[in-house]
């Protein structure tokens, strides 16, 4: 009896899917400027406690990723301390049907109040201004972002070809969405609900040249009754000068349609060229772990999250990344965006810079010290006549435990 039981137990263990996981937690002390939803002192402080779990379950055909991070915030607002919880969940499943075809499903949700970061409709003008100026309750800044998507990865049996696409549904905005158009000095975001299509392909024409093709579209319905539709088509080329240096150029065209809230106004069609260029190259600093630089310039249609207008906008940015031993890293980002239009958004602009440092403590396998900083300069016709400057800095301690080299 013992031998069959032992054999059965061995078969159960051998057939069980493998699991890798990483548990971590961080404690941060934050000093920041107040949001437009807050009153009192212009400089506030927060304490953030954020445990996190990352795990991967995998077999020969299936891989499931799961991440969960609740953030517990003791936040100084309205001349008193409040306790808030922010929760983020991410799941992804990849199932390989055959050698050249993989189906995937993704779901992510972030829910809570957001005192630290900018949460807009994407892009550079997220803002960090989630509710109306002078709001009296913290509930006015309760916000949710949730996305569910299904897609595929395939090569169609062609060597050096890779095609991927997803179709998803997104809800992005305040939990108590604004239902009227914005007024002057009122920066409340309308809630957005929309389907989103993404398709991208790469083909290796030569050892150093790749042909690319991108298709992106969404049809956004705002809680104020406005609606914007946009479809972008961008063929391009990526050239590798060396394994560490590459340049990509993606020209294309965007077509859109704007549906006004007022029934007496007809929809407007929008057609504009688009262009995106990206350069990846190392910076000659350091001996063993060089600094990686990414420079990007874009001219794209931008859907303003406050006025809901569809406008052309240009932005430039530089990302710097250094990685050392034991996951030590330094990240730096600089962005500048400006609408390229003669309309009401012509004087808008935004500048944003970020810095993050993570370094392991000596004589410790699991402890890291972390520092962050962010500065945002925003000029928007709705928010204020003068630019709005916001910043935050934080210092924290991170504890990590990695099992299975996730």
KEVEX-350306 format. One line per field, with one value per residue (C-alpha): residue number from 0; residue in one letter; chain; x, y, z. Coordinates in steps of 0.05 Angstrom, whole numbers. Layout:
! KEVEX-350306
nr <- NUM/...
rest <- A/...
kette <- A/...
c1 <- X/...
c2 <- Y/...
c3 <- Z/...
//
This chain:
! KEVEX-350306
nr <- 0/1/2/3/4/5/6/7/8/9/10/11/12/13/14/15/16/17/18/19/20/21/22/23/24/25/26/27/28/29/30/31/32/33/34/35/36/37/38/39/40/41/42/43/44/45/46/47/48/49/50/51/52/53/54/55/56/57/58/59/60/61/62/63/64/65/66/67/68/69/70/71/72/73/74/75/76/77/78/79/80/81/82/83/84/85/86/87/88/89/90/91/92/93/94/95/96/97/98/99/100/101/102/103/104/105/106/107/108/109/110/111/112/113/114/115/116/117/118/119/120/121/122/123/124/125/126/127/128/129/130/131/132/133/134/135/136/137/138/139/140/141/142/143/144/145/146/147/148/149/150/151/152/153/154/155/156/157/158/159/160/161/162/163/164/165/166/167/168/169/170/171/172/173/174/175/176/177/178/179/180/181/182/183/184/185/186/187/188/189/190/191/192/193/194/195/196/197/198/199/200/201/202/203/204/205/206/207/208/209/210/211/212/213/214/215/216/217/218/219/220/221/222/223/224/225/226/227/228/229/230/231/232/233/234/235/236/237/238/239/240/241/242/243/244/245/246/247/248/249/250/251/252/253/254/255/256/257/258/259/260/261/262/263/264/265/266/267/268/269/270/271/272/273/274/275/276/277/278/279/280/281/282/283/284/285/286/287/288/289/290/291/292/293/294/295/296/297/298/299/300/301/302/303/304/305/306/307/308/309/310/311/312/313/314/315/316/317/318/319/320/321/322/323/324/325/326/327/328/329/330/331/332/333/334/335/336/337/338/339/340/341/342/343/344/345/346/347/348/349/350/351/352/353/354/355/356/357/358/359/360/361/362/363/364/365/366/367/368/369/370/371/372/373/374/375/376/377/378/379/380/381/382/383/384/385/386/387/388/389/390/391/392/393/394/395/396/397/398/399/400/401/402/403/404/405
rest <- X/X/X/X/X/X/X/X/X/X/X/X/X/X/X/X/X/X/X/X/X/X/X/X/X/X/X/X/X/X/X/X/X/X/X/X/X/X/X/X/X/X/X/X/X/X/X/X/X/X/X/X/X/X/X/X/X/X/X/X/X/X/X/X/X/X/X/X/X/X/X/X/X/X/X/X/X/X/X/X/X/X/X/X/X/X/X/X/X/X/X/X/X/X/X/X/X/X/X/X/X/X/X/X/X/X/X/X/X/X/X/X/X/X/X/X/X/X/X/X/X/X/X/X/X/X/X/X/X/X/X/X/X/X/X/X/X/X/X/X/X/X/X/X/X/X/X/X/X/X/X/X/X/X/X/X/X/X/X/X/X/X/X/X/X/X/X/X/X/X/X/X/X/X/X/X/X/X/X/X/X/X/X/X/X/X/X/X/X/X/X/X/X/X/X/X/X/X/X/X/X/X/X/X/X/X/X/X/X/X/X/X/X/X/X/X/X/X/X/X/X/X/X/X/X/X/X/X/X/X/X/X/X/X/X/X/X/X/X/X/X/X/X/X/X/X/X/X/X/X/X/X/X/X/X/X/X/X/X/X/X/X/X/X/X/X/X/X/X/X/X/X/X/X/X/X/X/X/X/X/X/X/X/X/X/X/X/X/X/X/X/X/X/X/X/X/X/X/X/X/X/X/X/X/X/X/X/X/X/X/X/X/X/X/X/X/X/X/X/X/X/X/X/X/X/X/X/X/X/X/X/X/X/X/X/X/X/X/X/X/X/X/X/X/X/X/X/X/X/X/X/X/X/X/X/X/X/X/X/X/X/X/X/X/X/X/X/X/X/X/X/X/X/X/X/X/X/X/X/X/X/X/X/X/X/X/X/X/X/X/X/X/X/X/X/X/X/X/X/X/X/X/X/X/X/X
kette <- A/A/A/A/A/A/A/A/A/A/A/A/A/A/A/A/A/A/A/A/A/A/A/A/A/A/A/A/A/A/A/A/A/A/A/A/A/A/A/A/A/A/A/A/A/A/A/A/A/A/A/A/A/A/A/A/A/A/A/A/A/A/A/A/A/A/A/A/A/A/A/A/A/A/A/A/A/A/A/A/A/A/A/A/A/A/A/A/A/A/A/A/A/A/A/A/A/A/A/A/A/A/A/A/A/A/A/A/A/A/A/A/A/A/A/A/A/A/A/A/A/A/A/A/A/A/A/A/A/A/A/A/A/A/A/A/A/A/A/A/A/A/A/A/A/A/A/A/A/A/A/A/A/A/A/A/A/A/A/A/A/A/A/A/A/A/A/A/A/A/A/A/A/A/A/A/A/A/A/A/A/A/A/A/A/A/A/A/A/A/A/A/A/A/A/A/A/A/A/A/A/A/A/A/A/A/A/A/A/A/A/A/A/A/A/A/A/A/A/A/A/A/A/A/A/A/A/A/A/A/A/A/A/A/A/A/A/A/A/A/A/A/A/A/A/A/A/A/A/A/A/A/A/A/A/A/A/A/A/A/A/A/A/A/A/A/A/A/A/A/A/A/A/A/A/A/A/A/A/A/A/A/A/A/A/A/A/A/A/A/A/A/A/A/A/A/A/A/A/A/A/A/A/A/A/A/A/A/A/A/A/A/A/A/A/A/A/A/A/A/A/A/A/A/A/A/A/A/A/A/A/A/A/A/A/A/A/A/A/A/A/A/A/A/A/A/A/A/A/A/A/A/A/A/A/A/A/A/A/A/A/A/A/A/A/A/A/A/A/A/A/A/A/A/A/A/A/A/A/A/A/A/A/A/A/A/A/A/A/A/A/A/A/A/A/A/A/A/A/A/A/A/A/A/A/A
c1 <- 0/57/88/25/10/81/76/9/37/97/51/9/70/101/37/24/40/103/95/143/128/158/132/152/130/150/142/147/147/120/124/82/42/-33/-82/-137/-185/-149/-149/-102/-26/7/56/28/57/34/56/47/49/45/53/56/52/75/66/70/38/61/58/81/20/-8/23/-17/10/-21/-2/-37/-17/-60/-34/-51/-44/-44/-57/-56/-114/-160/-116/-126/-102/-146/-136/-146/-136/-116/-119/-89/-98/-67/-78/-57/-65/-28/-49/-9/-56/-1/72/56/-9/-21/-86/-83/-131/-115/-152/-128/-164/-140/-188/-185/-163/-101/-62/7/6/-26/-85/-116/-136/-64/-8/28/-30/-56/-55/-62/-124/-180/-236/-265/-227/-252/-283/-301/-300/-246/-297/-298/-229/-247/-226/-225/-188/-208/-191/-209/-179/-171/-120/-71/2/20/71/23/77/123/195/216/142/106/34/-3/-70/-120/-192/-212/-263/-239/-273/-232/-254/-287/-333/-383/-374/-385/-448/-443/-390/-332/-332/-274/-229/-264/-217/-264/-252/-312/-314/-294/-320/-295/-275/-201/-167/-92/-55/20/66/141/176/251/267/342/386/384/319/249/185/130/56/11/-64/-98/-170/-220/-291/-297/-363/-357/-404/-419/-452/-393/-364/-298/-275/-204/-167/-92/-53/23/71/144/215/265/339/391/458/485/454/449/431/367/324/250/208/132/94/20/-49/-105/-179/-229/-300/-323/-396/-415/-460/-509/-559/-562/-488/-466/-409/-340/-291/-217/-160/-87/-18/19/93/133/208/247/321/350/424/472/504/579/574/596/638/597/526/519/462/408/376/310/293/223/188/115/61/-6/-79/-94/-161/-163/-192/-225/-254/-260/-234/-192/-130/-62/-5/70/113/185/216/280/284/349/357/415/413/465/473/416/363/394/370/364/308/300/246/235/174/147/81/47/-16/-3/-69/-98/-159/-173/-118/-63/-32/-35/31/59/128/141/204/213/270/270/328/328/391/403/428/497/500/426/393/323/326/329/325/282/275/227/215/167/155/97/85/17/-18/-90/-143/-195/-153/-124/-96/-28/11/0/63/59/114/125/186/189/239/223/247/231/232/233/231/240/223/239/274/212
c2 <- 0/47/41/58/116/142/137/173/228/236/241/295/336/328/348/409/475/512/576/634/693/756/789/860/919/991/1048/1119/1187/1238/1313/1346/1405/1403/1384/1430/1387/1405/1466/1490/1489/1492/1437/1371/1305/1232/1164/1106/1032/987/911/876/806/785/713/671/603/567/501/482/515/564/622/664/727/760/824/856/919/953/1021/1047/1122/1166/1232/1302/1340/1396/1408/1338/1267/1218/1144/1120/1055/1049/980/955/886/860/792/763/694/669/603/573/538/519/537/602/623/647/674/723/757/816/851/908/952/1010/1039/1091/1162/1189/1242/1228/1215/1243/1201/1228/1196/1179/1219/1276/1320/1273/1332/1306/1350/1299/1342/1411/1467/1479/1411/1398/1322/1272/1228/1276/1250/1175/1147/1082/1055/986/951/882/858/796/787/743/735/700/695/666/614/667/672/739/761/777/803/821/852/866/889/916/956/1013/1054/1113/1170/1193/1145/1202/1226/1297/1303/1376/1410/1442/1515/1563/1544/1477/1419/1361/1304/1272/1196/1159/1092/1064/1003/1003/967/956/918/918/878/871/840/829/851/845/831/905/931/917/939/958/971/1000/1007/1041/1063/1080/1108/1148/1166/1219/1226/1297/1272/1286/1232/1227/1173/1165/1114/1118/1080/1082/1041/1050/1024/1008/1005/975/1010/962/915/975/1032/1034/1086/1079/1126/1117/1166/1156/1186/1194/1202/1221/1246/1292/1288/1352/1350/1400/1368/1430/1422/1373/1324/1346/1303/1306/1284/1297/1268/1235/1221/1186/1178/1140/1133/1083/1089/1079/1138/1129/1132/1074/1014/951/978/1036/1085/1072/1132/1136/1199/1205/1259/1253/1291/1258/1273/1285/1277/1330/1297/1361/1396/1330/1365/1327/1368/1358/1359/1351/1324/1308/1266/1235/1173/1153/1085/1055/985/954/894/866/906/973/1026/1100/1125/1195/1224/1292/1309/1371/1375/1432/1433/1451/1485/1555/1538/1551/1503/1541/1568/1503/1468/1418/1402/1342/1312/1250/1217/1150/1115/1045/1018/955/966/935/868/854/811/839/912/970/1045/1084/1157/1191/1261/1292/1363/1382/1450/1454/1509/1495/1543/1512/1506/1575/1635/1623/1558/1508/1479/1414/1371/1314/1279/1215/1172/1100/1031/970/897/843/767/733/659/624/684/720
c3 <- 0/16/-53/-93/-46/-54/-130/-130/-87/-132/-193/-159/-141/-211/-246/-203/-237/-216/-177/-168/-123/-94/-31/-14/29/32/82/56/87/37/35/-20/-43/-33/-88/-111/-71/-6/40/93/92/23/43/71/94/86/111/63/79/17/20/-49/-76/-146/-168/-231/-241/-303/-341/-411/-442/-390/-352/-302/-271/-210/-172/-113/-76/-23/0/69/72/133/98/125/93/115/176/203/189/152/137/65/27/-46/-79/-144/-176/-240/-272/-339/-369/-431/-462/-519/-568/-615/-627/-664/-630/-559/-531/-473/-424/-380/-323/-280/-230/-188/-138/-82/-69/-102/-63/-93/-168/-231/-255/-319/-385/-402/-433/-401/-379/-326/-280/-209/-204/-197/-169/-168/-134/-64/-55/18/22/7/-27/-86/-107/-103/-170/-208/-268/-292/-357/-384/-450/-492/-547/-584/-603/-668/-724/-777/-790/-821/-796/-764/-760/-695/-690/-626/-613/-557/-552/-485/-445/-400/-345/-322/-276/-212/-176/-172/-244/-266/-309/-332/-376/-340/-321/-312/-252/-245/-259/-248/-296/-330/-325/-388/-414/-479/-520/-540/-598/-603/-658/-669/-714/-725/-784/-788/-859/-845/-784/-767/-797/-772/-806/-756/-761/-706/-704/-644/-635/-581/-577/-513/-480/-426/-366/-388/-452/-499/-543/-582/-630/-656/-700/-712/-766/-764/-807/-789/-788/-733/-747/-700/-707/-654/-602/-555/-603/-645/-678/-697/-740/-745/-790/-800/-801/-750/-764/-712/-699/-644/-621/-582/-521/-550/-599/-643/-662/-716/-706/-729/-768/-752/-797/-779/-793/-736/-724/-669/-665/-612/-600/-550/-534/-475/-440/-428/-352/-308/-325/-314/-316/-366/-364/-416/-449/-487/-526/-556/-596/-617/-655/-639/-628/-554/-520/-465/-403/-377/-439/-478/-541/-591/-608/-640/-590/-592/-535/-523/-468/-443/-398/-363/-328/-290/-261/-216/-171/-130/-167/-150/-199/-213/-259/-286/-332/-364/-406/-441/-479/-516/-560/-632/-646/-656/-613/-540/-518/-555/-491/-452/-434/-385/-358/-314/-285/-241/-203/-168/-131/-103/-70/-27/44/58/94/79/26/34/54/5/14/-35/-54/-102/-127/-177/-203/-249/-281/-314/-352/-372/-394/-347/-284/-277/-315/-282/-285/-228/-196/-157/-127/-78/-48/-9/29/45/65/21/44/-10/-9/-76/-85/-150/-183/-206
//
